[in-house]
């Protein structure tokens, strides 16, 4: 944030989209003031997308501060309280070596 707001070569005046991913974790890690400062440094006419696994009081306060006409999208009402949406399929692939990992990513 310091580089973005205090560097001559960085112009935040043309930012059209602000994405706050894992907003609940950002707040848990103590970045509330930095998020607020970043928001006030950007043009007021921008799109802000805030993603969070949980929507506790601190996230709700951040929503009220940084979003106009927010729309809440949920995977499923059944997914509330840490559950998994009924039609969501979760898989994982176990890679045993770096060579496998590189080949799989390609």
VOVO-461772 format. One line per 10 residues: number of its first residue (from 0); their letters; for each residue x, y, z of N, C-alpha, C, CB. Coordinates in steps of 0.2 Angstrom, whole numbers. Glycine has a CB too. Layout:
BEGIN
NUM> a> X,Y,Z,X,Y,Z,X,Y,Z,X,Y,Z; ...
# end
This chain:
BEGIN
0> xxxxxxxxxx> 4,-6,0,0,0,0,4,6,0,-5,0,6; 10,6,4,14,12,4,17,13,-3,20,11,9; 19,8,-7,22,9,-13,16,12,-18,25,3,-16; 10,10,-17,5,12,-22,3,19,-21,-1,7,-21; 3,21,-14,1,28,-13,6,33,-13,-3,28,-6; 13,31,-12,18,36,-12,23,35,-17,22,35,-5; 22,31,-22,27,31,-28,24,35,-34,27,24,-31; 29,39,-37,28,44,-42,25,40,-48,34,48,-44; 27,34,-49,25,30,-55,19,26,-55,31,25,-57; 16,27,-49,9,23,-48,4,28,-48,10,18,-42
10> xxxxxxxxxx> -1,27,-52,-7,31,-52,-13,27,-51,-8,35,-59; -16,28,-45,-22,24,-43,-29,27,-46,-23,23,-36; -28,33,-49,-34,37,-51,-38,34,-57,-32,43,-53; -35,28,-60,-38,25,-65,-41,18,-64,-34,25,-72; -40,16,-57,-42,9,-55,-50,9,-56,-40,8,-48; -52,4,-60,-59,3,-61,-62,-3,-57,-60,2,-68; -58,-7,-54,-60,-13,-50,-56,-14,-45,-61,-19,-55; -58,-15,-39,-55,-17,-33,-58,-24,-31,-56,-12,-27; -53,-29,-30,-55,-36,-28,-52,-37,-21,-53,-41,-33; -56,-38,-16,-54,-40,-9,-56,-47,-8,-58,-35,-4
20> xxxxxxxxxx> -51,-52,-9,-52,-59,-9,-50,-61,-2,-48,-63,-14; -54,-66,1,-53,-68,8,-53,-62,13,-46,-72,8; -58,-58,12,-59,-52,16,-59,-54,24,-65,-48,15; -62,-59,26,-62,-61,33,-55,-63,35,-66,-68,34; -51,-66,31,-44,-67,33,-40,-61,34,-41,-72,28; -41,-56,29,-37,-50,29,-39,-46,35,-39,-45,23; -45,-46,38,-47,-43,44,-44,-47,50,-55,-43,45; -44,-53,50,-41,-57,55,-33,-56,56,-42,-64,54; -30,-54,50,-23,-53,50,-21,-46,52,-20,-55,44; -26,-42,53,-25,-35,55,-25,-30,50,-19,-35,59
30> xxxxxxxxxx> -27,-31,44,-27,-26,38,-33,-22,37,-25,-30,32; -37,-21,42,-43,-17,42,-41,-9,40,-47,-17,48; -36,-6,43,-35,1,42,-32,1,35,-30,3,47; -28,-3,33,-25,-3,26,-30,-4,20,-20,-9,25; -35,-8,22,-41,-9,17,-44,-3,16,-45,-15,19; -46,1,22,-49,7,22,-45,12,18,-51,9,29; -39,13,20,-35,18,16,-34,16,9,-28,17,19; -34,10,7,-34,9,0,-40,11,-3,-32,1,-1; -46,9,0,-52,11,-3,-53,19,-4,-58,9,1; -50,22,1,-51,30,1,-46,33,-4,-50,33,7
40> xxxxxxxxxx> -41,29,-6,-36,31,-11,-38,30,-18,-29,28,-10; -43,26,-19,-46,24,-26,-52,29,-28,-48,17,-26; -53,29,-35,-59,33,-37,-65,30,-34,-59,33,-44; -70,35,-32,-76,32,-29,-80,29,-34,-80,38,-26; -79,30,-41,-83,27,-46,-79,21,-48,-85,32,-52; -80,15,-45,-76,9,-46,-81,3,-44,-69,9,-43; -79,-2,-47,-82,-9,-45,-78,-12,-39,-84,-13,-51; -81,-14,-34,-78,-17,-29,-81,-24,-28,-78,-13,-22; -77,-29,-28,-79,-36,-27,-76,-38,-20,-77,-41,-33; -80,-40,-16,-77,-43,-9,-79,-50,-8,-80,-38,-3
50> xxxxxxxxxx> -74,-54,-7,-76,-62,-7,-74,-64,0,-72,-66,-12; -78,-68,4,-76,-70,10,-80,-76,12,-79,-64,15; -76,-81,15,-80,-87,17,-85,-86,23,-74,-92,19; -84,-81,27,-88,-80,32,-90,-72,32,-85,-82,39; -96,-71,34,-99,-64,34,-100,-62,42,-105,-63,30; -95,-61,46,-96,-59,53,-97,-52,53,-91,-61,57; -98,-49,59,-99,-42,60,-94,-37,57,-100,-40,67; -87,-39,57,-82,-35,54,-82,-35,47,-75,-38,57; -84,-41,44,-85,-41,36,-91,-37,34,-85,-48,34; -96,-37,38,-102,-34,37,-101,-26,37,-108,-35,41
60> xxxxxxxxxx> -97,-24,42,-95,-17,43,-91,-15,37,-91,-16,49; -86,-19,34,-82,-17,29,-87,-17,22,-77,-23,28; -92,-21,22,-96,-21,16,-100,-14,16,-101,-27,17; -102,-12,22,-106,-6,23,-102,0,21,-109,-5,30; -95,0,23,-91,5,22,-89,6,14,-85,5,26; -88,0,11,-84,0,5,-89,-2,-1,-79,-5,5; -95,-4,0,-99,-6,-6,-105,-2,-6,-101,-13,-5; -107,0,-12,-114,3,-13,-118,-2,-17,-113,10,-18; -124,-3,-15,-129,-8,-17,-126,-15,-18,-132,-5,-24; -124,-17,-13,-120,-24,-13,-125,-30,-15,-117,-26,-6
70> xxxxxxxxxx> -123,-34,-18,-126,-41,-20,-123,-46,-17,-127,-41,-28; -126,-50,-13,-123,-56,-10,-125,-62,-14,-126,-57,-2; -119,-66,-15,-120,-72,-19,-117,-78,-15,-116,-72,-26; -121,-83,-14,-120,-89,-10,-119,-95,-14,-124,-90,-4; -115,-100,-13,-115,-106,-16,-122,-110,-15,-109,-110,-14; -124,-109,-9,-130,-113,-7,-132,-111,0,-130,-121,-8; -139,-110,1,-141,-109,7,-139,-114,12,-149,-108,8; -139,-120,10,-137,-126,14,-129,-126,16,-138,-133,10; -126,-122,12,-118,-121,14,-117,-117,20,-115,-119,8; -122,-114,22,-121,-109,28,-119,-113,34,-128,-106,30
80> xxxxxxxxxx> -115,-110,39,-113,-113,45,-107,-119,43,-118,-117,49; -104,-117,38,-98,-122,36,-100,-128,32,-95,-124,42; -106,-129,30,-108,-135,26,-105,-134,19,-115,-136,27; -106,-140,15,-105,-140,8,-111,-140,4,-100,-146,7; -111,-136,-1,-117,-136,-5,-118,-143,-8,-116,-131,-11; -125,-145,-8,-127,-152,-10,-124,-154,-17,-134,-152,-10; -124,-150,-22,-122,-152,-29,-114,-150,-30,-126,-148,-34; -111,-148,-25,-104,-146,-26,-100,-153,-25,-101,-141,-21; -95,-154,-30,-91,-160,-30,-84,-157,-28,-91,-164,-36; -81,-160,-23,-74,-158,-22,-69,-164,-23,-73,-156,-14
90> xxxxxxxxxx> -64,-163,-27,-59,-168,-28,-52,-165,-27,-59,-170,-36; -47,-170,-26,-40,-167,-26,-36,-172,-30,-38,-167,-19; -30,-170,-32,-25,-174,-35,-19,-174,-31,-24,-172,-42; -16,-180,-29,-10,-180,-25,-4,-181,-29,-11,-186,-20; 0,-176,-29,6,-177,-33,12,-178,-29,7,-170,-37; 16,-183,-30,21,-185,-26,28,-182,-27,22,-193,-27; 29,-179,-33,35,-176,-35,35,-169,-38,40,-181,-39; 40,-165,-38,40,-159,-42,39,-160,-49,46,-155,-40; 42,-165,-52,41,-167,-59,34,-168,-61,45,-173,-61; 30,-172,-57,23,-173,-58,19,-167,-57,20,-178,-53
100> xxxxxx> 21,-163,-53,17,-156,-52,18,-152,-58,20,-153,-45; 24,-151,-60,25,-147,-66,22,-150,-72,33,-147,-68; 22,-156,-73,18,-159,-79,11,-158,-79,20,-167,-80; 8,-159,-73,1,-158,-72,-1,-151,-73,-1,-161,-65; 3,-146,-71,1,-139,-72,1,-137,-79,5,-135,-68; 5,-140,-83,6,-139,-90,0,-142,-93,12,-142,-93
# end
